[in-house]
Structure formats: structure tokens, C-alpha cells
Amino acid sequence: MKLPPSPLDQVTAALADALPNGLGDDLRDNMRGAVRGAFERLDLVTREEFEVQEAVLRRTREKIEQLEAQVRALEAELLKK
């Protein structure tokens, strides 16, 4: 199974396609390095890291909702007394 091209590869290919033919692989490699450097400075996260954090946040929200329900139940119980 072939993986889809990375965003870095997509940007590099788009830039290379915009250049005149015959400029060579060296320029493509230099562009790739420049684009990679720009991406690294942007403080980006991978899709996997994002999904892990999303799952952690979902579980945290569920726990907060459970705790809020417990607090409401305890408050209601105190008001009855």
C-alpha cells in the first residue's frame, strides 16, 4: 500500500511544477530543505499527535461531566436535609 504524499512533498512538488523545466534535482532538493525548515519553525504537530491529544481531551471532558453530575447530586442531597 502506497502512502499519500506528505504535505511537505505536496508543497515541494507544487513549487517545482511552477519552475521552468530542466532546473534539476539540486534545486528541488534545496527547495525541499527550505520548505522543511519553514515547517519546522511553525511549531506544527503530526496528525497522530493531534488525534492523541483529541482523545485525551475527550476523556477529560467526559470525566468533568461525570464529576459535575456528582456535585449536582450531592448538592441536591444536601438541600433535602
KAQUIKA-V806155 format. One record per pair of residues at least 24 apart in sequence whose ideal C-beta (glycine too) atoms are under 6 Angstrom apart, sorted by the first residue. I is the first residue (numbers start at 0). J is the second residue. If there is no record, write none. Layout:
# KAQUIKA-V806155
I|J, I|J
This chain:
# KAQUIKA-V806155
7|35, 10|34
